[in-house]
Amino acid sequence: MLTYPKELDGERERKEDLLNNIQHNFKMTYAGLKISFKEPLLRKALMNSAIFDGLFKTVKDYIQPILQMVVLSIPFLLEMEKRESIIIAIVYCIIYILTSCASRNSGKLKNRFSSLSIAVNSTYITGVSFVLLAGLLFIFDLQIIIIILFLILFILQNIRRPINIGFISENISHDVMASGLSVESQLKAIFVAVMSPLMGFIADSMNIGTAFIILSSLTLLIFPLIKVSGKEN
């Protein structure tokens, strides 16, 4: 590293230009944040998207320990580690194939709803209900059905995401579209930062199923405050 030629670093940005760019980006983000939270419909749309995605990102990786439980109950000739690797690889392969198909056909599903707002609200309730149901099924040791629910949840998330972006884009000025989506991304990161430790604490203290139930119940209770309406029609 010490002997690396400086000429290979390329042209460096001047300190003044760098500060100006940072200041410009900060102003744009602040403007987007101000506009986003000033408009009630847009505020609800951003919160609706960020909270659902935060919940999804928090719970999605818990499919792996549930898969491990299923592996333990399957009689197989292979060693435990190989058996576990094969089944997890197969499940994730199915997930990625199905989610790619879901993203591609998101527009077709959107057209089945009379408005984008109904699609946003319906997918929110459905997805959170899947997490709640998964928690109840965990208590009754029905892990295979939970895995099927998670497959559907992954598909739903990949259908819902383009619908959310479409709703936000139709209710925000194109001049601050990038800033608005940046605000949504920051909100999502905040909700993940709050939900993940809570999920881990409840899962360690009680069990994964109880954590699913508590987090999904809280997310459902918030829904009336972030339910979007159809200005976009």
C-alpha positions as CSV (number, residue, x, y, z in Angstrom):
1,M,0.0,0.0,0.0
2,L,2.8,2.4,0.8
3,T,4.5,1.9,-2.6
4,Y,1.2,2.2,-4.6
5,P,1.8,4.8,-7.4
6,K,-0.3,7.9,-6.8
7,E,-0.9,8.4,-10.5
8,L,-3.1,5.3,-10.5
9,D,-5.5,6.9,-8.0
10,G,-6.8,9.1,-10.8
11,E,-7.9,12.7,-10.4
12,R,-8.8,13.5,-6.9
13,E,-11.8,15.7,-6.1
14,R,-10.8,19.0,-4.5
15,K,-11.8,19.5,-0.9
16,E,-14.0,22.5,-1.8
17,D,-15.8,20.6,-4.5
18,L,-16.3,17.6,-2.1
19,L,-17.8,19.9,0.6
20,N,-20.1,21.6,-2.0
21,N,-21.3,18.2,-3.2
22,I,-22.0,17.1,0.4
23,Q,-23.8,20.3,1.1
24,H,-25.9,20.0,-2.1
25,N,-26.8,16.4,-1.3
26,F,-27.8,17.3,2.3
27,K,-30.0,20.1,1.0
28,M,-31.7,17.8,-1.5
29,T,-32.3,15.1,1.1
30,Y,-33.6,17.7,3.6
31,A,-35.9,19.1,0.9
32,G,-37.2,15.6,0.1
33,L,-37.7,14.9,3.8
34,K,-39.6,18.1,4.3
35,I,-41.9,17.6,1.3
36,S,-42.4,13.9,2.1
37,F,-43.6,14.6,5.6
38,K,-45.6,17.7,4.8
39,E,-48.0,15.8,2.5
40,P,-50.1,13.4,4.5
41,L,-50.7,10.9,1.7
42,L,-47.0,10.7,0.8
43,R,-46.0,10.4,4.5
44,K,-48.3,7.5,4.9
45,A,-47.1,5.9,1.7
46,L,-43.4,6.1,2.8
47,M,-44.2,4.8,6.3
48,N,-46.4,2.0,4.8
49,S,-43.6,0.9,2.6
50,A,-40.8,1.3,5.1
51,I,-42.5,-0.5,8.0
52,F,-43.6,-3.5,5.8
53,D,-40.1,-3.8,4.3
54,G,-38.6,-3.4,7.8
55,L,-40.7,-6.3,9.1
56,F,-39.8,-8.4,6.0
57,K,-36.1,-7.8,6.3
58,T,-36.2,-8.6,10.1
59,V,-38.1,-11.9,9.8
60,K,-36.9,-13.3,6.4
61,D,-33.6,-14.8,7.7
62,Y,-35.4,-16.7,10.4
63,I,-36.4,-19.2,7.7
64,Q,-33.0,-20.8,8.1
65,P,-33.3,-22.0,11.7
66,I,-36.8,-23.2,10.9
67,L,-35.3,-25.1,8.0
68,Q,-32.8,-26.6,10.3
69,M,-35.6,-27.9,12.6
70,V,-37.2,-29.5,9.6
71,V,-33.9,-31.2,8.6
72,L,-33.6,-32.8,12.0
73,S,-36.9,-34.5,11.6
74,I,-36.2,-35.9,8.1
75,P,-34.6,-39.4,7.9
76,F,-31.8,-39.2,5.4
77,L,-28.7,-41.2,4.6
78,L,-26.4,-38.2,4.4
79,E,-24.6,-36.6,7.3
80,M,-26.4,-33.8,9.1
81,E,-24.3,-30.9,7.7
82,K,-24.6,-32.2,4.1
83,R,-28.3,-32.8,4.6
84,E,-28.8,-29.3,5.9
85,S,-26.8,-27.7,3.1
86,I,-28.7,-29.5,0.4
87,I,-32.2,-28.7,1.8
88,I,-31.4,-25.1,2.4
89,A,-29.9,-24.7,-1.0
90,I,-33.0,-26.3,-2.7
91,V,-35.4,-24.0,-0.7
92,Y,-33.4,-20.8,-1.5
93,C,-33.2,-21.8,-5.1
94,I,-37.0,-22.2,-5.3
95,I,-37.3,-18.8,-3.5
96,Y,-35.1,-17.0,-6.0
97,I,-36.8,-18.5,-9.0
98,L,-40.3,-17.7,-7.7
99,T,-39.4,-14.2,-6.6
100,S,-37.9,-13.3,-10.0
101,C,-41.1,-14.5,-11.6
102,A,-43.2,-12.5,-9.1
103,S,-41.2,-9.3,-9.9
104,R,-41.7,-9.8,-13.6
105,N,-45.5,-10.3,-13.2
106,S,-46.1,-7.6,-10.6
107,G,-47.7,-5.4,-13.2
108,K,-50.3,-8.0,-14.1
109,L,-51.3,-8.4,-10.4
110,K,-51.5,-4.7,-9.9
111,N,-54.0,-4.5,-12.8
112,R,-56.3,-6.8,-10.8
113,F,-56.8,-4.1,-8.2
114,S,-59.1,-1.1,-8.9
115,S,-56.4,1.3,-7.6
116,L,-52.8,1.3,-6.4
117,S,-53.9,2.3,-2.9
118,I,-56.0,-0.8,-2.6
119,A,-53.0,-2.9,-3.8
120,V,-50.7,-1.3,-1.3
121,N,-53.0,-1.8,1.7
122,S,-54.1,-5.3,0.7
123,T,-50.5,-6.6,0.3
124,Y,-49.6,-5.0,3.6
125,I,-52.3,-6.7,5.6
126,T,-51.7,-10.0,3.7
127,G,-48.0,-10.0,4.3
128,V,-48.1,-9.1,8.0
129,S,-50.9,-11.7,8.5
130,F,-48.6,-14.4,7.0
131,V,-46.0,-13.5,9.6
132,L,-48.6,-13.7,12.4
133,L,-49.8,-17.0,11.1
134,A,-46.2,-18.3,10.9
135,G,-45.8,-17.5,14.6
136,L,-48.9,-19.4,15.6
137,L,-47.9,-22.4,13.4
138,F,-44.5,-22.4,15.1
139,I,-46.1,-22.9,18.5
140,F,-47.8,-26.0,17.1
141,D,-44.6,-27.3,15.5
142,L,-45.9,-27.0,12.0
143,Q,-42.5,-25.9,10.5
144,I,-43.1,-27.2,7.0
145,I,-46.3,-25.1,6.6
146,I,-44.2,-22.1,7.9
147,I,-41.7,-22.6,5.2
148,I,-44.5,-22.6,2.6
149,L,-45.8,-19.3,4.1
150,F,-42.3,-17.8,3.9
151,L,-42.1,-18.8,0.2
152,I,-45.4,-16.9,-0.4
153,L,-44.1,-14.0,1.7
154,F,-41.0,-13.7,-0.4
155,I,-43.2,-13.7,-3.5
156,L,-45.5,-11.1,-2.1
157,Q,-42.7,-8.8,-1.2
158,N,-41.3,-8.9,-4.7
159,I,-44.8,-8.2,-6.1
160,R,-45.5,-5.4,-3.6
161,R,-42.2,-3.5,-4.0
162,P,-42.9,-2.3,-7.6
163,I,-46.4,-1.4,-6.6
164,N,-45.1,0.7,-3.7
165,I,-42.6,2.5,-5.9
166,G,-45.4,3.1,-8.4
167,F,-47.7,4.6,-5.8
168,I,-45.0,6.8,-4.4
169,S,-43.9,8.0,-7.9
170,E,-47.5,9.0,-8.7
171,N,-47.8,11.0,-5.5
172,I,-44.5,12.9,-5.4
173,S,-43.0,15.5,-7.6
174,H,-40.5,14.1,-10.1
175,D,-38.1,16.8,-9.1
176,V,-37.7,15.2,-5.6
177,M,-38.4,11.6,-6.5
178,A,-34.8,10.5,-5.8
179,S,-34.9,12.3,-2.4
180,G,-38.3,10.8,-1.6
181,L,-37.0,7.3,-2.2
182,S,-33.9,8.1,-0.2
183,V,-36.1,9.1,2.7
184,E,-38.0,5.8,2.3
185,S,-34.7,3.9,2.4
186,Q,-33.6,5.7,5.5
187,L,-36.9,5.0,7.3
188,K,-36.6,1.4,6.3
189,A,-33.1,1.2,7.8
190,I,-34.4,2.8,11.0
191,F,-37.3,0.3,11.4
192,V,-34.9,-2.6,10.7
193,A,-32.6,-1.2,13.4
194,V,-35.5,-1.1,15.9
195,M,-37.2,-4.4,14.9
196,S,-34.1,-6.7,14.6
197,P,-32.9,-6.3,18.2
198,L,-36.5,-6.6,19.5
199,M,-37.0,-9.8,17.4
200,G,-33.7,-11.3,18.6
201,F,-34.5,-10.5,22.2
202,I,-37.9,-12.0,22.1
203,A,-36.7,-15.1,20.2
204,D,-33.9,-15.7,22.7
205,S,-36.2,-15.0,25.7
206,M,-39.1,-17.0,24.5
207,N,-39.1,-18.5,21.0
208,I,-39.2,-17.5,17.3
209,G,-43.0,-18.0,17.1
210,T,-43.7,-15.6,19.9
211,A,-41.4,-13.0,18.3
212,F,-43.3,-13.3,15.0
213,I,-46.6,-12.9,16.8
214,I,-45.5,-9.8,18.8
215,L,-43.8,-8.0,15.9
216,S,-46.6,-8.7,13.4
217,S,-49.3,-7.7,15.9
218,L,-47.5,-4.4,16.5
219,T,-47.2,-3.8,12.7
220,L,-50.9,-4.5,12.3
221,L,-51.8,-2.1,15.1
222,I,-49.9,0.6,13.3
223,F,-51.7,0.0,10.0
224,P,-54.7,2.4,10.5
225,L,-52.2,5.2,10.9
226,I,-50.4,4.5,7.6
227,K,-53.3,3.2,5.5
228,V,-53.1,5.0,2.1
229,S,-56.0,6.4,0.2
230,G,-56.5,6.8,-3.5
231,K,-55.6,10.3,-4.6
232,E,-53.8,8.7,-7.6
233,N,-56.9,7.5,-9.4
